[in-house]
């Protein structure tokens, strides 16, 4: 085992690095418990609050899509303001979502045959009923891939190799992640969509999304204007963005958020579940006076996990701190 591998094994979370972040209650008793790691960074990037061990490395998954969009913009991609929302989206492949993906491709003189993401059935029920077969445009990362391709056309880079680790776009993305997180990337692999995926600490991920909210206000504004594009009308991203908080889900229980003034938050749930992350995140926003109680209550109502007994509501999920 070489030194880098040893370092990565040390930095990867152990079971004791995770702490209880949210619980599900039924009739006044805890029925389920979720563990995780979370970090809050200030506008100047300093760690100001945390749960568990925030200096452990994780795969951030789709939570870094806003930062990938920064690289696209820096490489020369120009889109209509609201089209940036589909580039950072983990969309549900509604007909409207898929039209936006096709629009980004068409603007670069391409069509869906250029996409190198996997095929999928639409997650949106109406689109799924109308679909005859799975397609690449229906894959939830197709907007990002369309953005990758359009960036390559704008910059004069090869489109056939846009997912290779040493492609100029992917090198630039890695540089952006290091710049915004203040960390060096120690390990990379391949994400579910086929794009390079880079390990970051939970703290670095929080710092990066906080910097994004301040340094890339045009991209953040596109997300905030169009929460339904970024995911759907009623998912976790939308629940927070309707209150002016930039938010992006990632697979395996990752959630990041940022306030307008640059405070960053990142949550990683140990078991990969999405349901506890927004409760921990809202709890941290409240604990650090980054959100008012009325806005917090509206978010929690949108993401509620009701516990029912027949027609009665007997409990729900809450932050465990």
N, C-alpha and C positions, 0 to 999 in steps of 0.2 A: 504494500500500500504506500503510494507516494505522499509527499507532504500536503499537496493540495487535497487529495482524497481524504486524508486524515482531518484536515481543517474542515472540510465540508461535513464529514460525519459528526464532528464536534458541534458545528453550527446548526445542523438539522435538529428540529425540536424533538426532545424526548418526552415521554408521558408526563414527567414532572414539570415540564415547561408550560404546560397548559393548566389553566385554572377554570373554575366554574364561572361561566359568564351569563347564563340564562337558565331558568327553570320553568317547567310546565306544571301548573297546579290544578288539581281537581278537588273540589269541595274542601279547600283549605289545607290540603296536603300535597307535597311534591310528588308528582308521578314520574317525571322525566327530568334529567339534568343534561346540560350541554357544557362542554369545556372548550376553551379557546385561548387565543393570544390576541391582544389588541394594543394599539399605540395611538397616542395623540401628540402631534407636534405643533409648535407655535408658528406664527407667521415667519419667524426667522429660522425655522427648521429645527429648533431644539425640542427634545422629548420632554413633555410636561405632564404626561399621565400615561399609565399603561396597565394592562392586565396580563399576568403571566410574564413570559420572557420575550420582549419585543426585538431583541437583537438576534433572534434565530431566523434562519433563512427558510423561505417558502417559495412555491411556485405561484406567482400572482395571477396567472391565467388571464381571463379577459378584462380584469380590472385595470390593466395597463393600456387598454385601447386608446384612451385619451392621449397618452404619451406617444403612442405609435402615430397618432394623427399629428402631433407636434412635429415629428420627423418628416411626415409627408409634406406638411406646410413649409418646413424649412428647406426641403428639397425642391420646392417650386410649385407644388400643386395648388391650384386656385379652383375653388368651388363656390357656388352660391352659398350664402351664409348658413341656411338651414340644411343644406346637403351634408354638412360636416357631421350632423347627428347620425346619419346612416353609416358613416365611416367608423364611428366609435360604438355602434350598436351591437348588442347581442339580441337581434330582433326575433320576432315570433313568426316572420314570413307571412304576414298578411299581404293581401294584394297590393296595398299601398307601400309596404316595406319593399316588396320585390320590384315595384316600379321605380323606386328611388335607387335601388342597386343598379338596375338596368340603365337609369339615367346617368349615373356616374360613369359606367362603362362606355355608354354611347358618347359621352362628352370627350372621351379619349380615343374615339374611333374603334372601340372594341365591343364585343358581345360576350355572352356568358360562356362561350367556348374557351375563353382565355382564363377563366377561373380555375384555380388548382385546389380549392377546398373540396371536401367530400360532398356527396349528394345527401339530401335529407328530404323528408316529408315536412310540409309546413306545420309549425306548432299551433298557428291560428286555426281555429276549428272551421271557419267558413272556407278559408283557402285550402285546408286539408280535404274538405268534402269535394271541392272542385278539382283537386289535383288528380292527374292520371298516373303520375309516376314521381319518384323523388328526383329533385333537381339540385344543382349547385347553387342556384340563386336562392333556394329555400333554406340553405344551410345558415345557421344563425350568425356566422361570421362572414357571410358573403359581402357585406358592406365594407368591412375592413379589407378584404381581398380586392374588391373593386377599387378601393382607395390606393392599395399597394400598386395595382396595375396602372391606374391613372397617373400616379406619381412617377412611375418608370417612364411612361410616355412623355410626361412634362420635362423630366430630367435627361431624357435621351438614353436611359438605361435599358438593358435587355429585359423583356417581359417574360421570356420562357423560363428564366432561372430566378424569378423574383423571391422564391422561398428559400434559396440557398443561404446558408449562414454567412458566407462572405460576399454576398451580393451587396452592392453599395448602399441600397436602402436598408438592408438588415444591419449592416455595420453602423449606419447612422442611427438607427433605432437603439442599438446597444449603447451608443455614445450618449444619446438623449437620456436613457435610463440612468446611466452613471452620473450624468450632469445634474439631473433633477433629484436623484436620491442621495447624492453625495457619497456613493459607495462604488466599489469596483465589482463588476460582475465576475463571479468565481466559477459559475457552472451554467451551462446552457443545454437544452434538449429540444424536443419538438412538441408543440402544443397539439391539442386534438384536431385543430383545423389544418395542421400541416406547417404552420409558421414557427420560426424559432421562438423558444421560450426560455427566459432567463431567471435564475433564482435571485431573490432580493430579501433583505430582512423586513420584518413587519414594520419596524421603525422607518426604514428607508422608503418603503412603499407609502406610508403616511406622509413623509416629508415630500415625496415626489408629487403626490396628488395635491398637496397644499400649494406647492410652487406652481403647478399647472393652473390652479384657479386664479392666481394673481398674474402670472406671466403670459397666459394665453386666454385672456378674457373673451376674445371673439369665439374661440372654440367652446369654452365653458358656457357662453351665452347661447350658442346653438343647441347645446344639450338641454339647458334650462327651459328654452322656448318649446322644445319638442320632446318631452319625456316619453311620449308614446312611441317615438321613432327609436329611441335608445333601447327599449325593450318591449313594453306594452303599456297600455293605459293604466294598469293596476298592479304592476309588479313593484318590487322594493325600490328600484331606481326611481320610478315615477313618484312613489310615496314621499321620498325625500326631496326630489327636485321640484315638486309642487310647492315646497316651502323655501325654495331658493338655495338649496344645498346641493352642490354638484355630487353626483353619486354614480358608482359603477360596480355592478356585480362581476364576480369571476367564478368560474367553476370551483367545486370542492370547498364551498363555504367561505370564499373570499369576498369581502365587501370593503370598498374605499369610499370616502366622502371628504369634501372640503368646503369650508365656509368662504364667503366672499373675501374676507380679509386674509386668507391664506393658512388658516389652521387646517391641518390634515389629519385624517383618521383612517386606520386600517384595522380590519378584523379578519382573523383566520380561525374557523371553527374546526376543532380537532377531527370530528367524524365526517366532515365534508358536507354537513347539512346546511341549507340556506336559512332555515326558519329562525334560528336564534340570533343571527348576525345583526339585523336591524334593531333588535331590542338592546343588545349590548352597545351598539353604536349610538343610539338615542340616549341611553343611560350615560355614556361618556360625554356627549354633547351637553347634557343637563349638568353633570357634575362639574364641568369646566365653564359653565355659564355661557355656552356658545349657542343656545337656543332658548326661546321663552317657553313657558309651560304650555301655552295654548297650542303653539306649533308642534311641540313634542306630542301632545295628546292627539292632534290630528294625524300625525304620522303613525303613531301606535294603533290608532283605530283602523287605518288603512292596511296595516300589516298584521292585524290581530290573528291569533291562532285560537279560535274559540274552542272551549272544551264543553261539550254538550252532554246532557243526560235527558234523552227524549227531547222534549221541546224546551227544556231549561238550559240556561248557560250556567255551568258550574265552576268555571275557572278560565284560565288562559295562560299565556306565556308572559314572563316579565324578566327584566334584567336581574341578575343574582347579586348585585352590589348596590 
